[in-house]
């Protein structure tokens, strides 16, 4: 049996973009899954050759459909079913977000995590506080 179309939520789950099918379905309902800038319903069928865009804040990932699948597969088989065609500027945006992550801490977010604490310590160690005149 050769498939011509498959539901977008099933395909996103099968190629391991989302951990569960319900998470994939919720992402579609919230407008985070698009083809050509148009958001999709979970029941929308996709075909080979479509480019599916998935918005995982702050980045919009793009995946080209190479083959269709309804059942979840092992990670080694995923490259046979999709090709990551995300642009380089989206990855730069992701890197910038990672670098500025500890600076953009919201008030009331609780204590810093261990990684955030290390980043803060490394950041403050680069300053020589003896150069500043704190007493006036």
KAQUI-V599005 format. One record per pair of residues at least 4 apart in sequence whose ideal C-beta (glycine too) atoms are under 7 Angstrom apart, sorted by the first residue. I is the first residue (numbers start at 0). J is the second residue. Records with the same first field share a line. If there is no record, write none. Layout:
I->J + J
This chain:
2->67
3->46
4->44 + 45 + 46
5->9 + 10 + 44 + 45 + 67 + 68 + 69
6->10 + 41 + 42 + 44
7->11 + 27 + 32 + 39 + 41 + 43 + 45 + 51
8->12 + 20 + 23 + 24 + 27 + 41
9->13 + 20 + 69
10->14 + 45 + 67 + 68
11->16 + 17 + 23 + 32
12->17 + 19 + 20 + 23 + 71
13->68 + 69 + 70 + 71 + 72
14->68 + 77 + 80 + 81
15->74 + 77
16->53 + 62
17->22 + 23 + 26
18->22
20->24
21->25
22->26
23->27
24->28 + 41
25->29
26->31 + 32
27->32 + 39 + 40 + 41
28->41
30->38
31->53 + 54
32->38 + 39 + 51 + 53
33->37 + 38 + 39 + 52
34->39 + 49 + 50 + 51 + 52
39->43
45->49 + 51 + 64
46->64
47->64 + 65 + 66 + 67
48->64
49->64
50->61 + 63 + 84
51->62 + 64
52->59 + 61
53->60 + 62
54->59
55->60
57->92 + 96
58->89 + 92 + 93
59->89
60->85
61->84 + 85
62->81 + 82 + 83 + 84
63->81 + 82 + 84
64->81
65->79 + 80 + 81 + 82
66->79 + 80
68->72 + 80
72->76 + 77
76->80
77->81
85->89 + 90
87->91
88->92
89->93
90->94
91->95
92->96
93->97
94->98
95->99
96->100
99->103
101->115 + 118 + 119
104->108
111->115 + 116 + 119
112->116
113->117
114->118
115->119
116->120
117->121
118->122
119->123
120->124
